[in-house]
Amino acid sequence: MTHDPEKFDSMLLAMAQQHEGGVKDLLDTIVGFLARKTDFFVGGKEGEWEKVVKDTFYKHSVKAREEKEKIKREKVEAEKRLKEIQQKKEQERLAKDFEPATVTELTDQEAENLQNDLEKNKQSKEEDGSGDSASNDPETPTVPDEEDDPKEKNKLKPNSGNGCDLENYRWTQTLEEVELRVPLRQVLRPRDLTVVISKRHLKVGIKGQPPIIDGDLDADVKIEESTWVLQDGRSLLVNLEKVNKMNWWGRLVSTDPEISTKKINPEPSKLSDLDGETRGLVEKMMYDQRQKEMGLPTSDEQKKQDVLKKFMEQHPEMDFSKCKFN
């Protein structure tokens, strides 16, 4: 039977969170278990356990270094390919911008007719006083600037994540999902919180206190794909999966001030030329970079949190209040 290296990850991760001293304390616990409950140290030949430990640690050390080098090479290659694509697009844009204009030569008769038409047009304008530019025509419609558009008046400029920074929470968005981060003023456990995600309504708060958020969402969300997690006991992270992935939200809930969706800075859409594997890696890099800039967990960190969350749900009798993510 093939050994699944991730079979016990959730259990070991939960154990690791209980060791404030980190890996050193975790190893001490595991080795202590082997000494107390097995014959690992005394059941074999002299020095055999040392060889097992050395071989095991060396095997995983080599794998870890190889994986690190592989990721490093893939990152460099992806950055190189992305740069080449961006340069190619820029060259195409410049070539289009500086494309020489075509010149059509006129016959002598066509040139004379054109000159006569210009003279007649000039004389007509002088006679009726309409020689000024068309911009002076009171009936000429003007296109209002974005700032002068009454529909955009009093709307807020989106934050760096295309959402809004409010007094008690911050939300960001992509076309696919909305992420809400609520900082807490005290260390709490998941059971101390009230988080209710409905198709068009969100309620977030601390039990026994007035809700922090309790209102109708700007659009429908997929309940089964929306999640929440408590980080370090001090920050609540809620991910809402959008039903309509073609629209930007103007606000999180109806009681929030509205942002200007015209000023949203969408993600670059120049990755379509990449092959599937490289595109996935580049998108992961871009996502992780945005997460770091906003002080949010990367995709790998989020994966660890999801594993722990699943384990916590399976073991509600355990106390995870002292868990920390490193």
Secondary structure, DSSP 8 states (H G I E B T S, - for coil): ----TTTTHHHHHHHHHT-TTTHHHHHHHHHHHHHHHS-TTTSSSTTHHHHHHHHHHHHHHHHHHHHHHHHHHHHHHHHHHHHHHHHHHHHHHHHHHT---------HHHHHHHHHHHHHHHHHHHHHT--S-GGG-TTS-----GGG-GGGTT-B---TTSSEE-SS-EEEE-SSEEEEEEE-SS---GGGEEEEE-SSEEEEEETTS--SEEEEBSS-EEEEEEEEEEETTTEEEEEEEES-TT---S-SBTTS--B-GGG--------TTS-HHHHHHHHHHHHHHHHHHTT---HHHHHHHHHHHHHHHH-TTS--TT----
